[in-house]
Amino acid sequence: MSFFSRKKRSSSSHAPSAPSLPESYDQRGQTYSTSHQSNYSQQQQQPYYGQGNGGVSSYGYSGFPPGTSPDIIRSFEMVDRDRSGFIDENELQQAISSGYQRFNIRTVRLLMFLFKYPNDSLRCGPKEFAALWSCLGQWRGIFERYDKDRSGKIDLFELRDALYSLGFAIPSSVLQVLISKYDDGSGRRVELNFDSFVECGMMLKGLTEKFKEKDRRHTGTTAFNYDEFMSTIIPFLVSYD
C-alpha cells in the first residue's frame, strides 16, 4: 500500500474524496481519467453551494461562478475595499476569519498559494475566492465529523481517521511529524483546531497531487531528481514566509 493512499474499496463503502484544489492550481491534474482513477483518492468536482444571483454582485463583480451564494459574494465585497475585484492575503484572512474562525496568516498564505489568481500570485479573484470558501465548507464538515467529543479540536487519532476517510493512509511516522508541528512544548497532548486541520489537509492534498503528476502509472512510487524535488517542495515552504 502506498504511503499516500489506500486501496479503493467497493463502490458501496469507499470513502469520499478530498475537496478538490482549484483548476488554476495545476491544469495537468486533469489528465487523470475518471475511468482510471488512482489509489490516492477519487477526485470529483465539488459544486458551489447556495443559490446565488448568477454570480453578479451589487458592485458589478461578474467573475463569480453561476449559483454562488450571496453570502460568499458579500464576504468578498466587504474586504475588497478598493473595489479592484481582487483581494490580498490580509483581506483574505479577514474574510475567512469572519466566516469560520480566526485563521493564522500561515494557513492563509498556504490557501492563497493554492487558490491564487493565475496571473497574480499575490491575490485571488472572485472565482478563486468562491472555490476557496466552498472548499473550506467541505473541510469544516469533515472536521466536525471526526471531532467526536465536540471540543473544537482533534487529536492524533481523530486526525488519522479524518485523513483516512479522505483516502490518505498516512504512516504513523508522518503523522507524528505533522502533529509535532503544533506542539507548544507544554507537555500536554497535541490537538489541532480547524485552522491547523485545514493547513495539514491542504498541504497533504497539494503535495499528493504533485506526486501523482510523476506517478503516472499509479504505483505509489516514483523518482525525482534534485531540481524537481526542490521545485515541488519549496513553494509549500515559502508560502509560510
Biotite code that builds the C-alpha atoms (Angstrom):
import biotite.structure as struc

atoms = struc.array([
    struc.Atom([0.000, 0.000, 0.000], chain_id="A", res_id=1, res_name="MET", atom_name="CA", element="C"),
    struc.Atom([1.306, 3.465, -0.838], chain_id="A", res_id=2, res_name="SER", atom_name="CA", element="C"),
    struc.Atom([2.138, 5.844, 1.979], chain_id="A", res_id=3, res_name="PHE", atom_name="CA", element="C"),
    struc.Atom([-0.183, 8.353, 0.350], chain_id="A", res_id=4, res_name="PHE", atom_name="CA", element="C"),
    struc.Atom([-3.167, 6.149, -0.381], chain_id="A", res_id=5, res_name="SER", atom_name="CA", element="C"),
    struc.Atom([-5.200, 3.100, 0.413], chain_id="A", res_id=6, res_name="ARG", atom_name="CA", element="C"),
    struc.Atom([-6.774, 0.613, -1.886], chain_id="A", res_id=7, res_name="LYS", atom_name="CA", element="C"),
    struc.Atom([-10.115, 1.539, -3.334], chain_id="A", res_id=8, res_name="LYS", atom_name="CA", element="C"),
    struc.Atom([-12.945, -0.365, -1.702], chain_id="A", res_id=9, res_name="ARG", atom_name="CA", element="C"),
    struc.Atom([-16.158, -1.489, -3.254], chain_id="A", res_id=10, res_name="SER", atom_name="CA", element="C"),
    struc.Atom([-18.450, 1.245, -4.545], chain_id="A", res_id=11, res_name="SER", atom_name="CA", element="C"),
    struc.Atom([-20.790, 0.731, -1.608], chain_id="A", res_id=12, res_name="SER", atom_name="CA", element="C"),
    struc.Atom([-18.203, 1.535, 1.059], chain_id="A", res_id=13, res_name="SER", atom_name="CA", element="C"),
    struc.Atom([-15.456, 3.691, -0.384], chain_id="A", res_id=14, res_name="HIS", atom_name="CA", element="C"),
    struc.Atom([-14.643, 6.941, 1.409], chain_id="A", res_id=15, res_name="ALA", atom_name="CA", element="C"),
    struc.Atom([-15.444, 10.349, -0.082], chain_id="A", res_id=16, res_name="PRO", atom_name="CA", element="C"),
    struc.Atom([-12.674, 12.102, -1.935], chain_id="A", res_id=17, res_name="SER", atom_name="CA", element="C"),
    struc.Atom([-10.899, 15.091, -0.502], chain_id="A", res_id=18, res_name="ALA", atom_name="CA", element="C"),
    struc.Atom([-12.148, 18.518, -1.540], chain_id="A", res_id=19, res_name="PRO", atom_name="CA", element="C"),
    struc.Atom([-10.596, 19.423, -4.854], chain_id="A", res_id=20, res_name="SER", atom_name="CA", element="C"),
    struc.Atom([-7.964, 22.054, -5.438], chain_id="A", res_id=21, res_name="LEU", atom_name="CA", element="C"),
    struc.Atom([-8.859, 24.813, -7.896], chain_id="A", res_id=22, res_name="PRO", atom_name="CA", element="C"),
    struc.Atom([-8.383, 24.291, -11.627], chain_id="A", res_id=23, res_name="GLU", atom_name="CA", element="C"),
    struc.Atom([-5.873, 27.154, -11.687], chain_id="A", res_id=24, res_name="SER", atom_name="CA", element="C"),
    struc.Atom([-3.601, 25.242, -9.270], chain_id="A", res_id=25, res_name="TYR", atom_name="CA", element="C"),
    struc.Atom([-2.476, 22.723, -11.861], chain_id="A", res_id=26, res_name="ASP", atom_name="CA", element="C"),
    struc.Atom([-4.148, 22.012, -15.170], chain_id="A", res_id=27, res_name="GLN", atom_name="CA", element="C"),
    struc.Atom([-2.120, 18.832, -15.581], chain_id="A", res_id=28, res_name="ARG", atom_name="CA", element="C"),
    struc.Atom([-4.136, 17.227, -12.812], chain_id="A", res_id=29, res_name="GLY", atom_name="CA", element="C"),
    struc.Atom([-6.983, 16.908, -15.301], chain_id="A", res_id=30, res_name="GLN", atom_name="CA", element="C"),
    struc.Atom([-5.105, 14.245, -17.252], chain_id="A", res_id=31, res_name="THR", atom_name="CA", element="C"),
    struc.Atom([-6.258, 11.626, -14.738], chain_id="A", res_id=32, res_name="TYR", atom_name="CA", element="C"),
    struc.Atom([-9.245, 9.968, -16.365], chain_id="A", res_id=33, res_name="SER", atom_name="CA", element="C"),
    struc.Atom([-12.367, 9.323, -14.318], chain_id="A", res_id=34, res_name="THR", atom_name="CA", element="C"),
    struc.Atom([-12.465, 5.854, -15.841], chain_id="A", res_id=35, res_name="SER", atom_name="CA", element="C"),
    struc.Atom([-8.997, 5.069, -14.458], chain_id="A", res_id=36, res_name="HIS", atom_name="CA", element="C"),
    struc.Atom([-8.799, 6.612, -11.005], chain_id="A", res_id=37, res_name="GLN", atom_name="CA", element="C"),
    struc.Atom([-5.712, 6.365, -8.848], chain_id="A", res_id=38, res_name="SER", atom_name="CA", element="C"),
    struc.Atom([-5.295, 4.798, -5.425], chain_id="A", res_id=39, res_name="ASN", atom_name="CA", element="C"),
    struc.Atom([-4.811, 8.139, -3.686], chain_id="A", res_id=40, res_name="TYR", atom_name="CA", element="C"),
    struc.Atom([-8.380, 9.410, -3.562], chain_id="A", res_id=41, res_name="SER", atom_name="CA", element="C"),
    struc.Atom([-11.115, 9.703, -6.119], chain_id="A", res_id=42, res_name="GLN", atom_name="CA", element="C"),
    struc.Atom([-11.314, 13.229, -7.471], chain_id="A", res_id=43, res_name="GLN", atom_name="CA", element="C"),
    struc.Atom([-14.681, 14.753, -8.085], chain_id="A", res_id=44, res_name="GLN", atom_name="CA", element="C"),
    struc.Atom([-15.879, 18.235, -8.898], chain_id="A", res_id=45, res_name="GLN", atom_name="CA", element="C"),
    struc.Atom([-17.466, 19.882, -5.895], chain_id="A", res_id=46, res_name="GLN", atom_name="CA", element="C"),
    struc.Atom([-20.426, 22.135, -6.719], chain_id="A", res_id=47, res_name="PRO", atom_name="CA", element="C"),
    struc.Atom([-20.612, 25.624, -5.324], chain_id="A", res_id=48, res_name="TYR", atom_name="CA", element="C"),
    struc.Atom([-23.187, 25.650, -2.579], chain_id="A", res_id=49, res_name="TYR", atom_name="CA", element="C"),
    struc.Atom([-26.106, 28.031, -2.361], chain_id="A", res_id=50, res_name="GLY", atom_name="CA", element="C"),
    struc.Atom([-28.316, 29.601, -4.955], chain_id="A", res_id=51, res_name="GLN", atom_name="CA", element="C"),
    struc.Atom([-26.966, 32.990, -5.895], chain_id="A", res_id=52, res_name="GLY", atom_name="CA", element="C"),
    struc.Atom([-27.806, 35.714, -8.341], chain_id="A", res_id=53, res_name="ASN", atom_name="CA", element="C"),
    struc.Atom([-25.939, 34.429, -11.359], chain_id="A", res_id=54, res_name="GLY", atom_name="CA", element="C"),
    struc.Atom([-22.543, 35.379, -9.966], chain_id="A", res_id=55, res_name="GLY", atom_name="CA", element="C"),
    struc.Atom([-23.074, 39.135, -10.301], chain_id="A", res_id=56, res_name="VAL", atom_name="CA", element="C"),
    struc.Atom([-22.831, 41.256, -7.170], chain_id="A", res_id=57, res_name="SER", atom_name="CA", element="C"),
    struc.Atom([-24.199, 44.650, -6.274], chain_id="A", res_id=58, res_name="SER", atom_name="CA", element="C"),
    struc.Atom([-20.806, 46.131, -7.154], chain_id="A", res_id=59, res_name="TYR", atom_name="CA", element="C"),
    struc.Atom([-20.780, 44.553, -10.572], chain_id="A", res_id=60, res_name="GLY", atom_name="CA", element="C"),
    struc.Atom([-18.379, 41.684, -9.933], chain_id="A", res_id=61, res_name="TYR", atom_name="CA", element="C"),
    struc.Atom([-19.047, 39.220, -12.746], chain_id="A", res_id=62, res_name="SER", atom_name="CA", element="C"),
    struc.Atom([-16.291, 36.711, -12.003], chain_id="A", res_id=63, res_name="GLY", atom_name="CA", element="C"),
    struc.Atom([-18.243, 34.604, -9.532], chain_id="A", res_id=64, res_name="PHE", atom_name="CA", element="C"),
    struc.Atom([-19.442, 31.226, -10.855], chain_id="A", res_id=65, res_name="PRO", atom_name="CA", element="C"),
    struc.Atom([-23.186, 30.982, -11.511], chain_id="A", res_id=66, res_name="PRO", atom_name="CA", element="C"),
    struc.Atom([-25.041, 29.888, -8.402], chain_id="A", res_id=67, res_name="GLY", atom_name="CA", element="C"),
    struc.Atom([-22.505, 31.349, -5.977], chain_id="A", res_id=68, res_name="THR", atom_name="CA", element="C"),
    struc.Atom([-24.102, 32.021, -2.611], chain_id="A", res_id=69, res_name="SER", atom_name="CA", element="C"),
    struc.Atom([-24.853, 35.702, -1.977], chain_id="A", res_id=70, res_name="PRO", atom_name="CA", element="C"),
    struc.Atom([-23.125, 35.279, 1.397], chain_id="A", res_id=71, res_name="ASP", atom_name="CA", element="C"),
    struc.Atom([-19.864, 34.416, -0.376], chain_id="A", res_id=72, res_name="ILE", atom_name="CA", element="C"),
    struc.Atom([-20.166, 37.413, -2.675], chain_id="A", res_id=73, res_name="ILE", atom_name="CA", element="C"),
    struc.Atom([-20.961, 39.661, 0.300], chain_id="A", res_id=74, res_name="ARG", atom_name="CA", element="C"),
    struc.Atom([-17.903, 38.396, 2.198], chain_id="A", res_id=75, res_name="SER", atom_name="CA", element="C"),
    struc.Atom([-15.700, 39.221, -0.782], chain_id="A", res_id=76, res_name="PHE", atom_name="CA", element="C"),
    struc.Atom([-17.207, 42.698, -1.193], chain_id="A", res_id=77, res_name="GLU", atom_name="CA", element="C"),
    struc.Atom([-16.736, 43.551, 2.474], chain_id="A", res_id=78, res_name="MET", atom_name="CA", element="C"),
    struc.Atom([-12.953, 43.089, 2.337], chain_id="A", res_id=79, res_name="VAL", atom_name="CA", element="C"),
    struc.Atom([-12.342, 44.354, -1.215], chain_id="A", res_id=80, res_name="ASP", atom_name="CA", element="C"),
    struc.Atom([-12.396, 47.977, -0.112], chain_id="A", res_id=81, res_name="ARG", atom_name="CA", element="C"),
    struc.Atom([-10.745, 49.407, -3.206], chain_id="A", res_id=82, res_name="ASP", atom_name="CA", element="C"),
    struc.Atom([-13.271, 47.617, -5.457], chain_id="A", res_id=83, res_name="ARG", atom_name="CA", element="C"),
    struc.Atom([-10.423, 46.213, -7.548], chain_id="A", res_id=84, res_name="SER", atom_name="CA", element="C"),
    struc.Atom([-12.094, 42.808, -7.886], chain_id="A", res_id=85, res_name="GLY", atom_name="CA", element="C"),
    struc.Atom([-9.128, 41.149, -6.154], chain_id="A", res_id=86, res_name="PHE", atom_name="CA", element="C"),
    struc.Atom([-8.068, 40.603, -2.554], chain_id="A", res_id=87, res_name="ILE", atom_name="CA", element="C"),
    struc.Atom([-4.661, 40.106, -0.944], chain_id="A", res_id=88, res_name="ASP", atom_name="CA", element="C"),
    struc.Atom([-3.673, 37.787, 1.906], chain_id="A", res_id=89, res_name="GLU", atom_name="CA", element="C"),
    struc.Atom([-4.668, 40.212, 4.657], chain_id="A", res_id=90, res_name="ASN", atom_name="CA", element="C"),
    struc.Atom([-8.088, 40.773, 3.132], chain_id="A", res_id=91, res_name="GLU", atom_name="CA", element="C"),
    struc.Atom([-8.478, 37.019, 2.654], chain_id="A", res_id=92, res_name="LEU", atom_name="CA", element="C"),
    struc.Atom([-7.587, 36.430, 6.294], chain_id="A", res_id=93, res_name="GLN", atom_name="CA", element="C"),
    struc.Atom([-10.246, 38.914, 7.369], chain_id="A", res_id=94, res_name="GLN", atom_name="CA", element="C"),
    struc.Atom([-12.893, 37.354, 5.119], chain_id="A", res_id=95, res_name="ALA", atom_name="CA", element="C"),
    struc.Atom([-12.440, 33.707, 6.114], chain_id="A", res_id=96, res_name="ILE", atom_name="CA", element="C"),
    struc.Atom([-11.844, 34.530, 9.778], chain_id="A", res_id=97, res_name="SER", atom_name="CA", element="C"),
    struc.Atom([-15.211, 36.279, 9.908], chain_id="A", res_id=98, res_name="SER", atom_name="CA", element="C"),
    struc.Atom([-16.898, 33.340, 8.179], chain_id="A", res_id=99, res_name="GLY", atom_name="CA", element="C"),
    struc.Atom([-15.320, 30.494, 10.168], chain_id="A", res_id=100, res_name="TYR", atom_name="CA", element="C"),
    struc.Atom([-12.831, 31.304, 12.914], chain_id="A", res_id=101, res_name="GLN", atom_name="CA", element="C"),
    struc.Atom([-9.592, 33.207, 13.278], chain_id="A", res_id=102, res_name="ARG", atom_name="CA", element="C"),
    struc.Atom([-7.108, 31.865, 10.728], chain_id="A", res_id=103, res_name="PHE", atom_name="CA", element="C"),
    struc.Atom([-3.349, 32.051, 11.212], chain_id="A", res_id=104, res_name="ASN", atom_name="CA", element="C"),
    struc.Atom([-1.620, 34.066, 8.489], chain_id="A", res_id=105, res_name="ILE", atom_name="CA", element="C"),
    struc.Atom([0.487, 30.961, 7.766], chain_id="A", res_id=106, res_name="ARG", atom_name="CA", element="C"),
    struc.Atom([-2.619, 28.989, 6.786], chain_id="A", res_id=107, res_name="THR", atom_name="CA", element="C"),
    struc.Atom([-3.944, 31.971, 4.835], chain_id="A", res_id=108, res_name="VAL", atom_name="CA", element="C"),
    struc.Atom([-0.732, 32.118, 2.802], chain_id="A", res_id=109, res_name="ARG", atom_name="CA", element="C"),
    struc.Atom([-0.967, 28.426, 2.012], chain_id="A", res_id=110, res_name="LEU", atom_name="CA", element="C"),
    struc.Atom([-4.560, 28.893, 0.852], chain_id="A", res_id=111, res_name="LEU", atom_name="CA", element="C"),
    struc.Atom([-3.531, 31.929, -1.189], chain_id="A", res_id=112, res_name="MET", atom_name="CA", element="C"),
    struc.Atom([-0.802, 29.861, -2.836], chain_id="A", res_id=113, res_name="PHE", atom_name="CA", element="C"),
    struc.Atom([-3.264, 27.094, -3.735], chain_id="A", res_id=114, res_name="LEU", atom_name="CA", element="C"),
    struc.Atom([-6.136, 29.365, -4.776], chain_id="A", res_id=115, res_name="PHE", atom_name="CA", element="C"),
    struc.Atom([-4.261, 32.314, -6.234], chain_id="A", res_id=116, res_name="LYS", atom_name="CA", element="C"),
    struc.Atom([-5.369, 34.138, -9.363], chain_id="A", res_id=117, res_name="TYR", atom_name="CA", element="C"),
    struc.Atom([-3.488, 32.511, -12.299], chain_id="A", res_id=118, res_name="PRO", atom_name="CA", element="C"),
    struc.Atom([-1.935, 35.806, -13.425], chain_id="A", res_id=119, res_name="ASN", atom_name="CA", element="C"),
    struc.Atom([-1.187, 37.235, -9.983], chain_id="A", res_id=120, res_name="ASP", atom_name="CA", element="C"),
    struc.Atom([0.348, 35.046, -7.286], chain_id="A", res_id=121, res_name="SER", atom_name="CA", element="C"),
    struc.Atom([-0.319, 37.617, -4.541], chain_id="A", res_id=122, res_name="LEU", atom_name="CA", element="C"),
    struc.Atom([-4.075, 37.985, -4.983], chain_id="A", res_id=123, res_name="ARG", atom_name="CA", element="C"),
    struc.Atom([-7.197, 35.952, -5.627], chain_id="A", res_id=124, res_name="CYS", atom_name="CA", element="C"),
    struc.Atom([-10.263, 36.932, -7.602], chain_id="A", res_id=125, res_name="GLY", atom_name="CA", element="C"),
    struc.Atom([-13.976, 36.123, -7.293], chain_id="A", res_id=126, res_name="PRO", atom_name="CA", element="C"),
    struc.Atom([-13.705, 32.678, -8.903], chain_id="A", res_id=127, res_name="LYS", atom_name="CA", element="C"),
    struc.Atom([-10.805, 31.619, -6.689], chain_id="A", res_id=128, res_name="GLU", atom_name="CA", element="C"),
    struc.Atom([-12.462, 33.052, -3.577], chain_id="A", res_id=129, res_name="PHE", atom_name="CA", element="C"),
    struc.Atom([-15.692, 31.157, -4.253], chain_id="A", res_id=130, res_name="ALA", atom_name="CA", element="C"),
    struc.Atom([-13.761, 27.905, -4.747], chain_id="A", res_id=131, res_name="ALA", atom_name="CA", element="C"),
    struc.Atom([-11.753, 28.504, -1.577], chain_id="A", res_id=132, res_name="LEU", atom_name="CA", element="C"),
    struc.Atom([-14.841, 29.294, 0.503], chain_id="A", res_id=133, res_name="TRP", atom_name="CA", element="C"),
    struc.Atom([-16.675, 26.220, -0.762], chain_id="A", res_id=134, res_name="SER", atom_name="CA", element="C"),
    struc.Atom([-13.620, 24.062, -0.090], chain_id="A", res_id=135, res_name="CYS", atom_name="CA", element="C"),
    struc.Atom([-13.388, 25.366, 3.481], chain_id="A", res_id=136, res_name="LEU", atom_name="CA", element="C"),
    struc.Atom([-17.044, 24.469, 3.997], chain_id="A", res_id=137, res_name="GLY", atom_name="CA", element="C"),
    struc.Atom([-16.316, 20.899, 2.956], chain_id="A", res_id=138, res_name="GLN", atom_name="CA", element="C"),
    struc.Atom([-13.251, 20.676, 5.188], chain_id="A", res_id=139, res_name="TRP", atom_name="CA", element="C"),
    struc.Atom([-15.345, 22.056, 8.046], chain_id="A", res_id=140, res_name="ARG", atom_name="CA", element="C"),
    struc.Atom([-17.849, 19.250, 7.601], chain_id="A", res_id=141, res_name="GLY", atom_name="CA", element="C"),
    struc.Atom([-15.055, 16.679, 7.717], chain_id="A", res_id=142, res_name="ILE", atom_name="CA", element="C"),
    struc.Atom([-13.538, 18.290, 10.817], chain_id="A", res_id=143, res_name="PHE", atom_name="CA", element="C"),
    struc.Atom([-16.845, 18.266, 12.682], chain_id="A", res_id=144, res_name="GLU", atom_name="CA", element="C"),
    struc.Atom([-17.489, 14.644, 11.728], chain_id="A", res_id=145, res_name="ARG", atom_name="CA", element="C"),
    struc.Atom([-14.257, 13.497, 13.387], chain_id="A", res_id=146, res_name="TYR", atom_name="CA", element="C"),
    struc.Atom([-14.305, 15.897, 16.322], chain_id="A", res_id=147, res_name="ASP", atom_name="CA", element="C"),
    struc.Atom([-16.270, 13.261, 18.193], chain_id="A", res_id=148, res_name="LYS", atom_name="CA", element="C"),
    struc.Atom([-16.155, 14.944, 21.602], chain_id="A", res_id=149, res_name="ASP", atom_name="CA", element="C"),
    struc.Atom([-17.169, 18.319, 20.092], chain_id="A", res_id=150, res_name="ARG", atom_name="CA", element="C"),
    struc.Atom([-14.184, 20.008, 21.692], chain_id="A", res_id=151, res_name="SER", atom_name="CA", element="C"),
    struc.Atom([-13.399, 22.128, 18.638], chain_id="A", res_id=152, res_name="GLY", atom_name="CA", element="C"),
    struc.Atom([-10.112, 20.271, 18.330], chain_id="A", res_id=153, res_name="LYS", atom_name="CA", element="C"),
    struc.Atom([-8.949, 16.894, 17.051], chain_id="A", res_id=154, res_name="ILE", atom_name="CA", element="C"),
    struc.Atom([-6.124, 14.758, 18.389], chain_id="A", res_id=155, res_name="ASP", atom_name="CA", element="C"),
    struc.Atom([-3.685, 12.483, 16.586], chain_id="A", res_id=156, res_name="LEU", atom_name="CA", element="C"),
    struc.Atom([-6.115, 9.589, 16.270], chain_id="A", res_id=157, res_name="PHE", atom_name="CA", element="C"),
    struc.Atom([-9.012, 11.740, 15.079], chain_id="A", res_id=158, res_name="GLU", atom_name="CA", element="C"),
    struc.Atom([-6.672, 13.352, 12.545], chain_id="A", res_id=159, res_name="LEU", atom_name="CA", element="C"),
    struc.Atom([-5.604, 9.911, 11.353], chain_id="A", res_id=160, res_name="ARG", atom_name="CA", element="C"),
    struc.Atom([-9.220, 8.819, 10.897], chain_id="A", res_id=161, res_name="ASP", atom_name="CA", element="C"),
    struc.Atom([-10.173, 12.034, 9.115], chain_id="A", res_id=162, res_name="ALA", atom_name="CA", element="C"),
    struc.Atom([-7.276, 11.749, 6.670], chain_id="A", res_id=163, res_name="LEU", atom_name="CA", element="C"),
    struc.Atom([-8.025, 8.065, 6.116], chain_id="A", res_id=164, res_name="TYR", atom_name="CA", element="C"),
    struc.Atom([-11.624, 8.914, 5.225], chain_id="A", res_id=165, res_name="SER", atom_name="CA", element="C"),
    struc.Atom([-10.251, 11.246, 2.567], chain_id="A", res_id=166, res_name="LEU", atom_name="CA", element="C"),
    struc.Atom([-8.161, 8.485, 1.041], chain_id="A", res_id=167, res_name="GLY", atom_name="CA", element="C"),
    struc.Atom([-4.823, 9.256, 2.713], chain_id="A", res_id=168, res_name="PHE", atom_name="CA", element="C"),
    struc.Atom([-3.360, 6.312, 4.638], chain_id="A", res_id=169, res_name="ALA", atom_name="CA", element="C"),
    struc.Atom([-0.587, 8.316, 6.259], chain_id="A", res_id=170, res_name="ILE", atom_name="CA", element="C"),
    struc.Atom([2.129, 6.316, 8.083], chain_id="A", res_id=171, res_name="PRO", atom_name="CA", element="C"),
    struc.Atom([2.303, 6.908, 11.817], chain_id="A", res_id=172, res_name="SER", atom_name="CA", element="C"),
    struc.Atom([5.790, 8.374, 11.428], chain_id="A", res_id=173, res_name="SER", atom_name="CA", element="C"),
    struc.Atom([4.460, 11.046, 9.055], chain_id="A", res_id=174, res_name="VAL", atom_name="CA", element="C"),
    struc.Atom([1.511, 11.743, 11.344], chain_id="A", res_id=175, res_name="LEU", atom_name="CA", element="C"),
    struc.Atom([3.899, 12.297, 14.233], chain_id="A", res_id=176, res_name="GLN", atom_name="CA", element="C"),
    struc.Atom([5.886, 14.787, 12.173], chain_id="A", res_id=177, res_name="VAL", atom_name="CA", element="C"),
    struc.Atom([2.714, 16.599, 11.155], chain_id="A", res_id=178, res_name="LEU", atom_name="CA", element="C"),
    struc.Atom([1.269, 16.913, 14.627], chain_id="A", res_id=179, res_name="ILE", atom_name="CA", element="C"),
    struc.Atom([4.625, 17.783, 16.233], chain_id="A", res_id=180, res_name="SER", atom_name="CA", element="C"),
    struc.Atom([4.477, 20.999, 14.206], chain_id="A", res_id=181, res_name="LYS", atom_name="CA", element="C"),
    struc.Atom([1.761, 22.146, 16.610], chain_id="A", res_id=182, res_name="TYR", atom_name="CA", element="C"),
    struc.Atom([3.449, 21.060, 19.847], chain_id="A", res_id=183, res_name="ASP", atom_name="CA", element="C"),
    struc.Atom([3.806, 24.108, 22.116], chain_id="A", res_id=184, res_name="ASP", atom_name="CA", element="C"),
    struc.Atom([6.282, 22.339, 24.407], chain_id="A", res_id=185, res_name="GLY", atom_name="CA", element="C"),
    struc.Atom([3.901, 22.312, 27.359], chain_id="A", res_id=186, res_name="SER", atom_name="CA", element="C"),
    struc.Atom([3.847, 18.524, 27.581], chain_id="A", res_id=187, res_name="GLY", atom_name="CA", element="C"),
    struc.Atom([0.101, 18.430, 27.012], chain_id="A", res_id=188, res_name="ARG", atom_name="CA", element="C"),
    struc.Atom([-1.484, 16.281, 24.341], chain_id="A", res_id=189, res_name="ARG", atom_name="CA", element="C"),
    struc.Atom([-1.213, 17.986, 20.962], chain_id="A", res_id=190, res_name="VAL", atom_name="CA", element="C"),
    struc.Atom([-4.555, 18.841, 19.383], chain_id="A", res_id=191, res_name="GLU", atom_name="CA", element="C"),
    struc.Atom([-5.429, 20.686, 16.192], chain_id="A", res_id=192, res_name="LEU", atom_name="CA", element="C"),
    struc.Atom([-8.103, 23.319, 15.776], chain_id="A", res_id=193, res_name="ASN", atom_name="CA", element="C"),
    struc.Atom([-9.879, 23.820, 12.454], chain_id="A", res_id=194, res_name="PHE", atom_name="CA", element="C"),
    struc.Atom([-7.247, 26.256, 11.198], chain_id="A", res_id=195, res_name="ASP", atom_name="CA", element="C"),
    struc.Atom([-4.427, 23.747, 11.764], chain_id="A", res_id=196, res_name="SER", atom_name="CA", element="C"),
    struc.Atom([-6.506, 20.902, 10.345], chain_id="A", res_id=197, res_name="PHE", atom_name="CA", element="C"),
    struc.Atom([-7.017, 22.842, 7.118], chain_id="A", res_id=198, res_name="VAL", atom_name="CA", element="C"),
    struc.Atom([-3.294, 23.584, 6.943], chain_id="A", res_id=199, res_name="GLU", atom_name="CA", element="C"),
    struc.Atom([-2.383, 19.894, 7.363], chain_id="A", res_id=200, res_name="CYS", atom_name="CA", element="C"),
    struc.Atom([-5.034, 18.654, 4.973], chain_id="A", res_id=201, res_name="GLY", atom_name="CA", element="C"),
    struc.Atom([-4.377, 21.132, 2.189], chain_id="A", res_id=202, res_name="MET", atom_name="CA", element="C"),
    struc.Atom([-0.620, 20.622, 2.386], chain_id="A", res_id=203, res_name="MET", atom_name="CA", element="C"),
    struc.Atom([-1.060, 16.840, 2.116], chain_id="A", res_id=204, res_name="LEU", atom_name="CA", element="C"),
    struc.Atom([-3.546, 17.289, -0.697], chain_id="A", res_id=205, res_name="LYS", atom_name="CA", element="C"),
    struc.Atom([-1.299, 19.622, -2.658], chain_id="A", res_id=206, res_name="GLY", atom_name="CA", element="C"),
    struc.Atom([1.839, 17.524, -2.264], chain_id="A", res_id=207, res_name="LEU", atom_name="CA", element="C"),
    struc.Atom([-0.055, 14.349, -3.168], chain_id="A", res_id=208, res_name="THR", atom_name="CA", element="C"),
    struc.Atom([-1.315, 15.999, -6.351], chain_id="A", res_id=209, res_name="GLU", atom_name="CA", element="C"),
    struc.Atom([2.280, 16.870, -7.227], chain_id="A", res_id=210, res_name="LYS", atom_name="CA", element="C"),
    struc.Atom([3.346, 13.279, -6.543], chain_id="A", res_id=211, res_name="PHE", atom_name="CA", element="C"),
    struc.Atom([0.558, 11.979, -8.771], chain_id="A", res_id=212, res_name="LYS", atom_name="CA", element="C"),
    struc.Atom([1.892, 14.027, -11.669], chain_id="A", res_id=213, res_name="GLU", atom_name="CA", element="C"),
    struc.Atom([5.084, 11.983, -11.524], chain_id="A", res_id=214, res_name="LYS", atom_name="CA", element="C"),
    struc.Atom([3.491, 8.632, -10.678], chain_id="A", res_id=215, res_name="ASP", atom_name="CA", element="C"),
    struc.Atom([1.649, 8.260, -13.978], chain_id="A", res_id=216, res_name="ARG", atom_name="CA", element="C"),
    struc.Atom([1.085, 4.521, -13.515], chain_id="A", res_id=217, res_name="ARG", atom_name="CA", element="C"),
    struc.Atom([-0.388, 4.986, -10.029], chain_id="A", res_id=218, res_name="HIS", atom_name="CA", element="C"),
    struc.Atom([2.055, 2.550, -8.418], chain_id="A", res_id=219, res_name="THR", atom_name="CA", element="C"),
    struc.Atom([2.702, 4.641, -5.306], chain_id="A", res_id=220, res_name="GLY", atom_name="CA", element="C"),
    struc.Atom([6.376, 5.058, -6.196], chain_id="A", res_id=221, res_name="THR", atom_name="CA", element="C"),
    struc.Atom([8.231, 7.459, -8.458], chain_id="A", res_id=222, res_name="THR", atom_name="CA", element="C"),
    struc.Atom([11.591, 9.177, -8.894], chain_id="A", res_id=223, res_name="ALA", atom_name="CA", element="C"),
    struc.Atom([12.516, 12.846, -8.542], chain_id="A", res_id=224, res_name="PHE", atom_name="CA", element="C"),
    struc.Atom([15.797, 14.433, -9.434], chain_id="A", res_id=225, res_name="ASN", atom_name="CA", element="C"),
    struc.Atom([17.093, 17.145, -7.131], chain_id="A", res_id=226, res_name="TYR", atom_name="CA", element="C"),
    struc.Atom([15.745, 20.073, -9.143], chain_id="A", res_id=227, res_name="ASP", atom_name="CA", element="C"),
    struc.Atom([12.291, 18.510, -9.446], chain_id="A", res_id=228, res_name="GLU", atom_name="CA", element="C"),
    struc.Atom([12.169, 17.727, -5.748], chain_id="A", res_id=229, res_name="PHE", atom_name="CA", element="C"),
    struc.Atom([13.140, 21.253, -4.712], chain_id="A", res_id=230, res_name="MET", atom_name="CA", element="C"),
    struc.Atom([10.744, 22.911, -7.150], chain_id="A", res_id=231, res_name="SER", atom_name="CA", element="C"),
    struc.Atom([7.932, 20.739, -5.783], chain_id="A", res_id=232, res_name="THR", atom_name="CA", element="C"),
    struc.Atom([8.588, 21.280, -2.072], chain_id="A", res_id=233, res_name="ILE", atom_name="CA", element="C"),
    struc.Atom([9.840, 24.870, -1.909], chain_id="A", res_id=234, res_name="ILE", atom_name="CA", element="C"),
    struc.Atom([6.553, 26.571, -2.960], chain_id="A", res_id=235, res_name="PRO", atom_name="CA", element="C"),
    struc.Atom([4.804, 24.958, 0.008], chain_id="A", res_id=236, res_name="PHE", atom_name="CA", element="C"),
    struc.Atom([7.517, 26.176, 2.359], chain_id="A", res_id=237, res_name="LEU", atom_name="CA", element="C"),
    struc.Atom([7.921, 29.713, 1.086], chain_id="A", res_id=238, res_name="VAL", atom_name="CA", element="C"),
    struc.Atom([4.168, 30.275, 1.240], chain_id="A", res_id=239, res_name="SER", atom_name="CA", element="C"),
    struc.Atom([4.643, 30.439, 5.029], chain_id="A", res_id=240, res_name="TYR", atom_name="CA", element="C"),
    struc.Atom([7.283, 33.188, 4.993], chain_id="A", res_id=241, res_name="ASP", atom_name="CA", element="C"),
])
